[in-house]
Amino acid sequence: MSKNKEKNPNRIGFWPMLLWNANGISAAVNVVLLSFLTLYCTNALGLSAALVGTILMVSKIFDGVTDILAGYLVDKTNTKLGRGRPYDLCILGLWFTTWLLFSVPEQYTTTVKCVWIFACYAMCQSVFRTFMNAAGVPYMVRAFNNQQKYVKISSWGGLITTFGVMIFNVIFPTFYSKVLDDAAGWSRMIMCLAIPMAIIGIMRFFFIPEKYDVDAGTEQLKLADVVTLFKTNKNVIPIIVLQFAVGIGSNLTVSTYYFLYIVKNVEISGVMSLFSIVAMVTMVFYPVILKKVSTKSLIQAGFGFSVISAVINFIAGDNLVLLAAGGICMGVGTLPCSYMLSILCIDCADYNEYLGKKRMEATISSVVGLGNKLGAAFGTFLIGILLTSAGFDGTLAVQPDSAVMMIRLCYAVVPVIFYILGGISLNFFKIDKMKGEITKVNEERRAAKVLPD
């Protein structure tokens, strides 16, 4: 076995791959679940979509305040467990606060409901998810320390994560369709989901240690380093812009409303998600593709498929065949950005090291995450405004034609516009042109660090 590993330094193994991505499955299911928050608030709590969108926008802007702080603190962390690994415990808080978020007492006034939603959402996203996201890349580079392994973790591991989310998407509509207008039912349902998801999410913490020291320098990170990051490493900026645009597009999702009011069958949305398997197959080829093209090019090419999906989904109506085709194209289009973004963050950290500065993986991940959250804040606000301005009313069984048209536009076209803008921003990311030199210099410095005098 040891000889095989020596011959295959890029090998990860099935169990480490599965255990590592158990956390990703749990966190991804949580993201999908939170996409139903507006539906819960409008249909079970009787709040307007615009009000909910405003609450979530304010909460997500507040979320941005904690991002930079989280990245800075993670980059300064140095424990026996490692730098990123201790923050995996945040998955427990993530699921507890998610349950609280879907457990708003129905008898409370609108003001109290809004305060409850804001507080729980802020704790869930601004504290627990923020620290988990900031620590993810530092944890990965110290657990595997190999560029090919990073790609496999992000692509093949992303396949595992996507498959887990797909199972959730198939099963969940059957349950939430039975409690659409029942606030107490939502609370019970989320509790039954949160407990096993928290257990799955914490497994990586116990089984995947941090084994590698990738810091060539010994100086402690200073707060001033965070400020100078944007001056010395301008490649971070296009990734932030990308994530801002993707954050807007992904939070304009109205798939639940689409299947509820246009297809008129919420439960079929779970079955439709099975077609994402076709898109998932493309992720198997990412390690091979990335030997030929850059990560940036793969992400940009993916967004081209999103344009095709926009056309198909807009003309689909309630045609399930067309919706399946549109869903496949959207999956092929967005998966590269969803699962390969960490590679761009690692590239920026490698560039920092190449410049003789601290790697700052957590800080880079956090400022990139900040871009996504600010985009998500605007996207969540925008969807509430668009639906309300179009006459949407969650208490009505039949929506006006203007609301139906807005749902169609937000389901098919509007998100893709922002994806394309994000892809264009990557033209200003230049690290891929000098990646060979960066890797060579960094490896020489690390080798020199461990050599005896």
C-alpha positions in Angstrom: 0.0 0.0 0.0 2.8 2.5 0.9 4.6 1.7 -2.4 1.4 2.5 -4.3 1.1 5.8 -2.5 4.7 6.7 -3.3 4.0 5.9 -7.0 0.8 8.0 -6.9 1.4 11.1 -4.8 -1.8 12.6 -6.2 -3.9 9.7 -4.8 -6.4 10.6 -2.1 -8.4 7.5 -1.5 -12.2 6.9 -1.3 -12.7 7.3 2.5 -10.7 10.5 2.9 -12.5 11.9 -0.1 -15.9 10.9 1.3 -15.1 12.1 4.8 -13.8 15.4 3.6 -16.9 16.1 1.6 -19.3 15.1 4.4 -19.0 18.6 5.7 -19.6 20.0 2.2 -22.7 17.9 1.8 -24.1 19.2 5.1 -23.2 22.8 4.4 -24.6 22.6 0.8 -27.9 21.1 2.0 -28.1 24.0 4.4 -27.7 26.5 1.6 -30.4 24.8 -0.4 -32.7 24.7 2.6 -32.2 28.4 3.2 -33.4 29.1 -0.3 -36.9 28.1 1.0 -36.8 30.7 3.7 -38.7 33.3 1.6 -41.4 30.7 0.8 -41.7 29.8 4.5 -42.0 33.5 5.5 -44.5 34.4 2.8 -46.7 31.3 3.0 -46.4 30.1 6.6 -45.8 33.5 8.4 -47.8 35.7 6.1 -45.0 38.2 5.5 -44.6 40.1 2.2 -41.8 39.0 -0.2 -40.5 42.6 -0.2 -40.3 42.7 3.6 -38.5 39.4 3.8 -36.1 40.4 1.0 -35.3 43.6 2.9 -34.6 41.7 6.2 -32.3 39.3 4.5 -30.5 42.0 2.6 -29.8 43.9 5.8 -28.7 40.7 7.5 -26.4 39.8 4.6 -24.8 43.3 4.6 -24.2 42.8 8.3 -22.8 39.5 7.5 -20.1 41.2 5.5 -18.8 43.0 8.6 -17.8 39.7 10.1 -16.1 38.3 6.9 -12.9 40.2 7.1 -12.6 39.7 10.8 -13.2 35.9 10.4 -10.5 35.6 7.8 -8.0 37.6 9.9 -8.7 35.5 13.0 -8.5 32.2 11.1 -5.2 33.2 9.5 -3.8 34.0 13.0 -5.0 30.7 14.4 -2.4 28.2 15.5 -3.6 25.3 17.6 -2.7 21.6 18.1 -5.6 20.7 15.8 -4.3 23.1 13.1 -5.5 26.3 11.6 -8.7 25.6 9.8 -9.8 22.3 11.4 -11.1 23.7 14.7 -13.7 25.9 12.9 -15.4 22.8 11.5 -17.3 22.7 14.9 -19.3 25.7 13.6 -21.4 23.2 11.6 -23.2 22.4 14.8 -24.1 26.0 15.4 -25.1 26.4 11.8 -27.8 23.8 12.0 -29.0 24.8 15.4 -29.6 28.4 14.3 -31.2 27.1 11.0 -33.7 25.3 13.0 -34.4 28.4 15.1 -34.8 30.4 11.9 -37.6 28.1 10.7 -39.2 28.1 14.2 -40.7 31.6 14.4 -43.7 31.6 16.8 -46.7 32.2 14.5 -48.5 34.2 17.2 -45.9 36.9 17.4 -46.3 40.3 15.9 -44.8 41.2 12.5 -42.1 43.3 14.2 -41.0 40.5 16.5 -41.0 38.0 13.6 -38.7 40.3 11.7 -36.4 40.7 14.6 -36.3 36.9 15.1 -35.6 36.2 11.5 -32.8 38.8 11.4 -31.1 37.6 14.6 -31.2 33.9 13.7 -30.2 34.5 10.1 -27.3 36.7 11.2 -26.0 34.1 13.7 -26.4 31.3 11.1 -24.7 33.2 8.3 -22.6 35.9 9.8 -21.0 33.8 12.5 -21.1 30.1 11.9 -21.0 29.9 8.1 -18.6 32.8 7.9 -16.0 31.1 10.0 -16.5 27.7 8.3 -16.0 29.3 4.9 -13.0 31.3 6.0 -11.4 28.1 7.4 -12.1 25.8 4.5 -9.2 26.6 2.2 -6.6 26.8 5.0 -7.8 23.4 6.2 -7.6 21.9 2.7 -4.1 23.1 1.9 -2.8 21.8 5.2 -4.6 18.4 5.0 -3.5 17.6 1.4 -0.8 20.0 0.2 -0.9 19.0 -3.5 -2.3 20.9 -6.4 -3.7 17.8 -8.1 -5.3 16.8 -4.9 -6.9 20.2 -4.6 -8.4 19.8 -8.0 -9.7 16.3 -7.2 -11.1 17.5 -3.9 -12.9 20.4 -5.6 -14.1 18.4 -8.7 -14.6 14.8 -7.7 -15.5 15.9 -4.2 -17.9 18.4 -5.7 -19.5 15.4 -7.5 -20.1 13.7 -4.1 -21.5 16.9 -2.6 -23.7 17.6 -5.6 -25.0 14.0 -5.5 -25.9 14.4 -1.8 -27.7 17.7 -2.5 -29.5 16.0 -5.4 -30.9 13.3 -3.1 -32.1 16.1 -0.7 -33.7 18.0 -3.7 -35.6 14.8 -4.7 -36.9 14.0 -1.2 -37.5 17.4 0.4 -40.3 18.7 -1.9 -42.5 15.8 -0.7 -42.2 17.0 2.9 -42.4 20.8 2.5 -45.4 20.5 0.2 -47.3 19.1 3.1 -46.4 22.0 5.5 -46.5 25.0 3.1 -48.9 27.0 5.4 -48.0 25.3 8.7 -45.4 27.2 10.7 -45.2 24.5 13.4 -44.9 21.8 10.7 -41.9 23.6 9.2 -40.2 23.7 12.6 -40.6 20.0 13.2 -39.5 19.1 9.7 -36.3 21.2 10.0 -35.4 19.7 13.3 -35.7 16.2 11.8 -33.3 17.3 9.1 -30.9 19.3 11.2 -29.9 16.5 13.6 -28.6 14.0 11.0 -27.1 16.8 8.9 -25.1 18.2 11.9 -23.8 14.6 12.6 -22.7 14.2 8.9 -21.1 17.6 8.8 -18.9 17.1 11.9 -17.3 13.8 10.7 -14.5 15.6 8.8 -13.3 17.2 12.0 -12.7 13.8 13.7 -11.1 12.0 10.8 -9.1 14.4 8.6 -6.1 16.0 10.4 -4.0 18.9 9.2 -0.6 17.4 8.4 1.4 19.9 6.3 3.1 23.3 7.0 2.8 25.4 3.9 4.0 28.6 5.4 7.4 29.5 4.1 7.7 32.5 6.5 7.4 32.7 10.3 6.1 36.2 10.8 2.7 36.5 12.4 0.0 38.0 10.3 -0.7 41.7 11.1 -3.9 43.6 10.5 -2.0 45.9 8.1 -1.5 42.9 5.9 -5.2 42.6 5.3 -5.2 46.3 4.1 -2.3 45.8 1.8 -3.7 42.6 0.3 -5.6 44.5 -2.4 -2.6 46.7 -3.3 -0.1 43.8 -3.8 -2.5 41.1 -5.1 -5.0 42.7 -7.5 -6.0 39.2 -8.7 -8.3 39.0 -5.7 -10.5 41.8 -7.1 -11.9 40.0 -10.2 -12.8 37.0 -8.0 -14.7 39.2 -5.6 -16.5 40.8 -8.6 -17.3 37.3 -9.9 -18.7 36.2 -6.6 -20.7 39.4 -6.3 -22.4 38.7 -9.6 -22.9 35.0 -8.9 -24.3 35.9 -5.5 -26.9 38.1 -7.1 -27.8 35.5 -9.8 -28.0 32.5 -7.5 -30.2 34.4 -5.0 -32.7 35.4 -7.7 -33.8 31.7 -7.8 -37.6 31.3 -7.7 -37.7 27.6 -8.6 -40.1 26.8 -5.8 -42.5 29.5 -7.0 -42.0 28.4 -10.6 -43.1 24.8 -9.9 -45.9 26.0 -7.5 -47.5 28.5 -9.8 -46.5 27.6 -13.4 -45.9 23.9 -13.4 -48.5 23.6 -10.6 -46.7 20.6 -9.0 -44.2 21.3 -6.3 -43.3 17.7 -5.7 -42.2 17.2 -9.4 -39.4 19.6 -8.7 -37.6 16.9 -6.7 -37.9 14.4 -9.6 -36.6 17.1 -12.0 -33.5 17.5 -10.0 -32.5 13.9 -10.9 -31.6 15.2 -14.3 -28.7 17.1 -12.7 -26.9 13.7 -12.7 -26.2 14.4 -16.4 -24.5 17.7 -15.5 -22.6 16.1 -12.6 -20.9 13.6 -14.9 -18.9 16.5 -16.5 -17.2 17.1 -13.1 -15.4 13.7 -13.4 -13.4 15.2 -16.3 -12.4 18.4 -14.5 -8.9 17.1 -13.5 -8.2 16.1 -17.1 -9.6 19.4 -18.5 -7.6 21.5 -16.1 -4.4 20.0 -17.4 -5.2 21.6 -20.7 -6.9 24.8 -19.7 -6.9 27.2 -16.7 -9.5 27.2 -14.0 -10.5 30.6 -15.1 -11.2 29.4 -18.6 -13.3 26.4 -17.4 -15.5 28.7 -15.3 -16.0 31.1 -18.2 -16.8 28.3 -20.6 -19.4 27.0 -18.1 -21.3 30.2 -18.1 -21.7 29.9 -21.8 -24.0 26.9 -21.2 -26.0 29.0 -18.8 -27.0 31.2 -21.7 -28.4 28.1 -23.5 -30.3 27.2 -20.3 -31.8 30.7 -20.1 -33.3 30.4 -23.6 -34.7 26.9 -22.9 -36.1 27.6 -19.5 -37.9 30.8 -20.7 -39.8 29.1 -23.4 -40.4 25.9 -21.4 -43.5 26.9 -19.5 -44.7 23.7 -17.8 -43.0 21.4 -20.4 -41.0 19.0 -18.2 -38.8 17.8 -21.1 -37.6 21.4 -21.8 -37.2 22.1 -18.1 -35.1 19.0 -17.7 -32.9 20.2 -20.7 -32.6 23.7 -19.2 -31.7 22.3 -15.8 -28.9 20.2 -17.3 -27.5 23.1 -19.2 -27.7 25.3 -16.1 -25.9 22.6 -14.1 -23.1 22.3 -16.6 -22.8 26.1 -16.6 -22.6 26.8 -12.9 -20.9 23.7 -11.5 -17.3 24.9 -12.4 -17.8 28.2 -10.6 -19.4 26.4 -7.6 -16.7 23.9 -7.0 -13.5 25.3 -8.6 -13.5 28.7 -7.0 -11.3 27.5 -4.1 -8.6 26.8 -6.7 -8.6 30.5 -7.6 -8.3 31.4 -4.0 -5.4 29.0 -3.5 -3.8 30.5 -6.6 -4.0 34.0 -5.0 -2.5 32.6 -1.8 0.3 31.0 -3.8 0.9 34.4 -5.4 1.1 36.0 -2.0 3.7 33.5 -1.0 5.6 34.1 -4.3 5.8 37.8 -3.4 7.3 36.9 -0.1 4.2 37.7 1.9 1.9 35.7 4.2 -0.4 33.3 2.3 -3.6 34.6 3.9 -5.9 31.8 2.6 -8.6 32.5 5.1 -8.5 36.3 4.5 -8.7 35.8 0.7 -11.5 33.3 1.1 -13.3 35.7 3.4 -13.1 38.7 1.1 -14.2 36.6 -1.8 -17.0 35.3 0.4 -17.9 38.9 1.2 -18.4 39.6 -2.4 -20.8 36.7 -2.7 -22.7 37.7 0.4 -23.1 41.3 -0.7 -24.3 40.0 -4.1 -26.6 37.6 -2.2 -27.9 40.5 -0.1 -28.7 42.5 -3.2 -30.2 39.5 -5.0 -32.4 38.6 -2.1 -33.6 42.2 -1.9 -34.1 42.4 -5.6 -36.2 39.2 -5.9 -38.5 40.5 -3.2 -38.9 43.9 -4.9 -39.4 42.3 -8.3 -42.1 39.9 -7.1 -43.9 42.4 -5.0 -43.8 45.1 -7.8 -45.2 42.5 -10.2 -48.2 41.9 -7.9 -47.2 38.6 -6.2 -49.2 37.8 -3.1 -48.3 34.6 -1.2 -51.9 34.4 0.2 -53.4 34.0 -3.3 -53.9 30.6 -4.9 -53.7 32.1 -8.4 -51.2 34.8 -9.1 -51.8 37.7 -11.6 -50.2 37.4 -15.1 -47.6 40.1 -14.3 -46.4 38.0 -11.3 -46.3 34.8 -13.4 -44.2 36.6 -16.1 -41.8 37.9 -13.4 -41.4 34.4 -12.0 -40.5 33.1 -15.5 -38.0 35.9 -16.0 -36.3 35.4 -12.6 -36.3 31.6 -13.1 -34.7 31.7 -16.6 -33.1 34.9 -17.7 -32.2 37.4 -15.0 -29.7 35.1 -13.1 -27.8 34.3 -16.3 -27.2 38.0 -17.0 -25.3 38.3 -13.8 -23.4 35.0 -14.4 -22.1 36.3 -17.7 -21.0 39.6 -16.1 -19.1 37.6 -13.5 -17.4 35.5 -16.2 -16.3 38.7 -18.0 -14.7 40.0 -14.8 -12.3 37.0 -14.7 -10.5 38.4 -17.8 -8.6 40.5 -15.2 -7.4 37.5 -13.3 -3.7 37.1 -14.5 -2.2 34.4 -12.2 -2.9 31.5 -14.6 -0.3 32.9 -17.0 2.6 32.6 -14.4 1.4 29.7 -12.4 4.4 27.5 -13.4 6.9 30.0 -12.1 4.9 30.6 -8.9 4.8 26.9 -8.1 8.5 26.4 -8.8 9.6 29.3 -6.6 7.3 28.4 -3.7 8.4 24.8 -3.7 12.1 25.8 -3.6 11.5 28.1 -0.7 9.6 25.4 1.3 12.3 22.9 0.6 14.9 25.4 1.8 12.9 26.0 5.0 13.1 22.3 6.1 16.7 21.7 5.1 19.1 21.5 8.0 21.8 24.2 8.3 
